[in-house]
């Protein structure tokens, strides 16, 4: 008897297919648009940590100057993948902040060269873990990047030398926290401009603040439409090349981006392009699924001519088997 997948299994299989298709779509775009001048080709060190790059791409293009250092922190590199290769293939400083590395993995592998300097910023390291391990010299600058922090934790632990350069762009810091703290001198307005909680409405409502438009240009809340509708602002188009709202079409057709050194594109995760790609593929899937369901319905129903023919055909097949 042929196994029939459940709807959940079919959906998961298709999601995996879409992810694989996206990686190919992204890689084809990068290869097709790399400058032929070696002085202006992609920065493969930066590209090595881009989450749109997979180990499969690296292996299939081993002649390219990939960086094992940055590849080690790439979120597509899982613990299972790491274990498949010799320890000296990886950079354990970077692996320590890889988001696939959990505290359980670290505890179960004490022989590995974990770097607690970077481990402090790992999103799987919670404040409870930090408190339960006072023997570890958690590095305060990296700890300041940890997204599990809260403003209460920061205020309740003044003995820690918090780094406000990193705290200011930490997603745990909201505009309300900054505004209500009454400590404008303490916040780093350069990195705060990059903070994912800072929106264009906040910037417009607070023109007296020292916003950094280079960092604002890469902020995920700043879209190409916002930039185009506010040409008087000192946007930094080179930095916009890293903005996740930049699409392939914008990159290829926006006049403002034509003459730029495009290395920054290697750091772009292309979140908007990826979402649009997934939406298109899901719509294609649903359209095909509806057609399949419609076809199944009419070929199984005696109310349709083709249904009656198919029912008769199956009846004769059963009789022949008997």
Secondary structure as UniProt FT lines:
FT   HELIX           7..32
FT   TURN            38..39
FT   HELIX           44..47
FT   TURN            48..49
FT   TURN            51..52
FT   HELIX           55..60
FT   TURN            61..63
FT   HELIX           68..71
FT   TURN            72..73
FT   TURN            75..76
FT   HELIX           79..83
FT   HELIX           87..89
FT   HELIX           92..95
FT   TURN            96..97
FT   TURN            99..100
FT   HELIX           103..108
FT   TURN            110..111
FT   HELIX           116..119
FT   TURN            120..121
FT   TURN            123..124
FT   HELIX           127..131
FT   TURN            132..135
FT   HELIX           140..143
FT   TURN            144..145
FT   TURN            147..148
FT   HELIX           151..156
FT   TURN            158..159
FT   HELIX           164..167
FT   TURN            168..169
FT   TURN            171..172
FT   HELIX           175..181
FT   TURN            184..186
FT   HELIX           189..192
FT   TURN            193..194
FT   TURN            196..197
FT   HELIX           200..205
FT   TURN            206..208
FT   HELIX           213..216
FT   TURN            217..218
FT   TURN            220..221
FT   HELIX           224..229
FT   TURN            230..232
FT   HELIX           237..240
FT   TURN            241..242
FT   TURN            244..245
FT   HELIX           248..253
FT   HELIX           255..257
FT   TURN            258..259
FT   HELIX           262..267
FT   HELIX           271..300
FT   TURN            302..303
FT   HELIX           305..321
//
